[in-house]
Amino acid sequence: MQPFQRLPIESLSNPPGDTSLKRGANQTATRVENGLVARDNLMTKSDSSLRVLLWDLDGTLVRGQRYGVFKDYTVPVLTRVFGTAGSLGGMMVSGMTDLQIVEEALRGEGISREQIMARKDELLSCYIGEMKRATGNGAHLVEAMPGGREVLQRVSEHPRYVSALLTGNIEPAAYLKLEISGLAEFFQLPGAFGDSSFDRRDLPAIAAQRINEHLGASLTPEQFIVIGDTPNDIACARHFGARVLAVASGRMHSAEELRVHEPDALLEDLLDVELVMRTLERI
């Protein structure tokens, strides 16, 4: 199996240096350096015992200094690439993919999905450039959510779980946030991102296909658990057939609001690591 080559922050196309899997002599260790998962071990146990945790990012694992700060650098990007930011300034975008946000913002300006896709590479390049500038000069501060690192550490040590990203962020932006917040080491499997689709409901199937190909496995939808803080996280899990753990740690949706959408489980936050682990075990 070739190791997953994560899209680098510095480039939108070139893979980073090759990181080979390190396997023990007995081929039985589930975790190896940097959180990489060895296919050989996964195939020595029943596929049904494995659970893939598909983590949302903003509001679940990381947070910015204030809600909507991304508009500070996204508005100039859209203006530069398309000549207008459309309705972005007044939009509520929680749980949307970045491509969906762009489409919704520019629809009233008569800019179509096809026109957006035609300039997608330019859009993504400008976006990550502006984001790196904003995070580099302190205009956009990103930090791990309380309890996030501790939970990721615990699940990385558990033989039943592996983690991957399922986020509305474009891929290089997602990994930039992970690196800034100190969580990058826990994500070595491929995932699905905001530049993968205009519809968040597509993302779990995209992530599952990439992960199955990477592991040489045939994991079923029921073996995936989406973890997120918005109704859209719940909806995308249901659309795919995955289980879902809702976490009311974001700024936009209370536990009561999330409960209406009937997740498999609901937590206020990730602060109680033991409670998180018991909850994952039940769903």
Residue pairs with C-beta under 8 A, 6 or more apart in sequence:
1 21
1 39
1 214
1 215
1 216
3 18
3 19
3 20
3 21
3 36
3 188
4 36
4 188
4 189
4 190
4 214
5 15
5 16
5 18
6 15
6 16
6 175
6 188
6 190
7 13
7 15
7 171
7 172
7 175
8 14
8 15
8 16
8 172
8 175
9 128
9 132
9 172
9 175
9 176
9 179
11 172
12 121
12 124
12 125
12 128
12 172
19 34
19 36
21 32
21 36
21 38
21 39
22 32
22 33
22 36
23 29
23 32
23 38
23 40
23 41
24 32
27 38
27 40
27 41
27 44
28 41
28 44
29 38
29 41
30 37
30 38
30 41
30 42
30 159
31 37
31 156
31 157
32 38
34 185
34 188
35 156
35 163
35 185
35 186
35 187
35 188
36 188
37 162
37 188
37 189
37 215
39 215
39 216
39 217
42 50
42 215
42 217
43 216
43 217
47 217
47 218
47 219
47 223
48 223
49 160
50 160
50 161
50 162
50 217
50 219
50 223
51 160
51 161
51 162
51 223
51 224
51 225
51 280
52 161
52 162
52 163
52 164
52 189
52 208
52 211
52 219
52 223
52 224
52 225
53 155
53 161
53 162
53 163
53 164
53 225
53 227
53 280
54 164
54 165
54 166
54 191
54 192
54 204
54 207
54 224
54 225
54 226
54 227
54 237
54 242
55 61
55 163
55 164
55 165
55 166
55 167
55 187
55 227
55 228
56 166
56 167
56 226
56 227
56 228
56 229
56 230
56 233
57 165
57 167
57 168
57 169
57 174
57 177
57 178
58 64
58 167
58 168
58 169
58 177
58 250
59 94
59 145
59 228
59 229
59 230
59 249
59 250
59 251
59 252
60 145
60 148
60 227
60 228
60 229
60 233
60 247
60 249
60 250
60 270
61 144
61 145
61 148
61 152
61 181
61 183
62 142
62 143
62 144
62 145
62 148
62 177
62 178
62 181
62 183
63 142
63 143
63 145
63 251
64 70
64 140
64 141
64 142
65 140
65 141
67 251
67 252
68 93
69 134
69 139
69 140
70 131
70 140
71 88
71 89
72 134
72 139
72 140
73 127
73 130
73 131
73 133
73 134
73 139
73 140
74 85
74 88
74 101
74 127
74 130
75 85
75 88
75 89
76 85
76 130
77 123
77 126
77 127
77 130
78 84
78 85
78 86
78 88
78 102
78 105
78 106
78 123
79 85
80 126
81 119
81 122
81 123
81 126
82 106
82 109
82 111
82 115
82 116
82 119
84 106
84 109
84 111
85 105
86 105
86 106
86 107
86 108
86 109
86 111
87 104
87 105
87 107
87 108
88 101
88 105
91 101
91 104
91 105
92 252
93 101
94 230
94 232
94 250
94 251
94 252
94 253
95 168
95 200
95 228
95 230
95 231
95 232
95 233
96 104
96 168
96 200
96 232
97 168
97 193
97 194
97 195
97 196
97 197
97 198
97 199
97 200
97 203
98 127
98 168
98 169
98 170
98 173
98 194
98 195
99 116
99 120
99 194
99 195
99 197
99 198
100 168
100 194
100 198
100 199
100 200
101 168
101 194
102 116
102 123
103 113
103 116
103 198
106 116
113 198
116 123
120 195
124 170
124 172
124 195
127 170
127 173
128 170
128 172
128 173
128 176
131 140
131 173
131 176
132 176
133 139
134 140
135 141
135 142
135 176
135 180
142 177
142 180
142 181
143 180
143 181
144 181
144 182
144 183
145 249
145 269
145 270
146 269
146 270
146 271
147 269
147 270
147 271
147 272
147 273
147 276
148 181
148 183
148 270
149 182
149 183
150 270
150 273
151 270
151 273
151 276
151 277
152 163
152 183
152 186
153 186
154 273
154 276
154 277
155 161
155 163
155 277
155 280
156 163
156 186
158 277
161 280
162 189
163 186
163 187
163 189
164 187
164 189
164 190
164 191
164 207
164 211
165 174
165 178
165 187
165 191
165 192
165 193
165 207
166 191
166 192
166 203
166 204
166 207
166 226
166 228
166 236
167 174
167 191
167 192
167 193
167 194
168 193
168 194
168 200
169 177
169 193
169 194
170 193
170 194
170 195
171 193
171 194
171 195
171 196
173 194
174 191
174 193
174 194
175 184
175 187
178 184
178 187
189 211
189 214
189 215
190 207
190 210
190 211
190 214
191 207
191 210
191 211
192 202
192 203
192 204
192 206
192 207
192 210
193 203
196 202
196 203
196 206
197 203
197 206
200 232
200 233
200 235
200 236
201 235
201 236
201 239
201 240
202 236
203 236
204 221
204 224
204 226
204 236
204 237
204 239
204 240
204 242
205 240
207 224
208 219
208 221
208 224
208 240
211 217
211 219
212 218
212 219
221 240
221 241
221 242
222 241
222 242
222 243
224 237
224 240
224 242
224 243
225 237
225 242
225 243
225 244
225 245
225 280
225 283
226 233
226 234
226 236
226 237
226 242
226 243
226 244
226 245
227 233
227 244
227 245
227 247
228 234
228 244
228 246
228 247
229 246
229 247
229 248
229 249
229 250
229 252
229 253
229 258
230 250
230 252
230 253
230 258
231 253
231 257
231 258
231 261
233 244
233 246
234 244
234 246
234 258
234 261
234 262
234 263
235 261
237 243
237 244
237 263
238 244
243 264
243 283
244 263
244 264
244 265
245 263
245 264
245 265
245 266
245 267
245 279
245 280
245 283
246 258
246 259
246 261
246 263
246 265
246 266
246 267
247 266
247 267
247 268
247 269
247 270
248 254
248 255
248 258
248 266
248 267
248 268
248 269
249 268
249 269
249 270
255 266
255 268
258 266
259 266
264 283
265 279
265 282
265 283
267 275
267 276
267 279
270 276
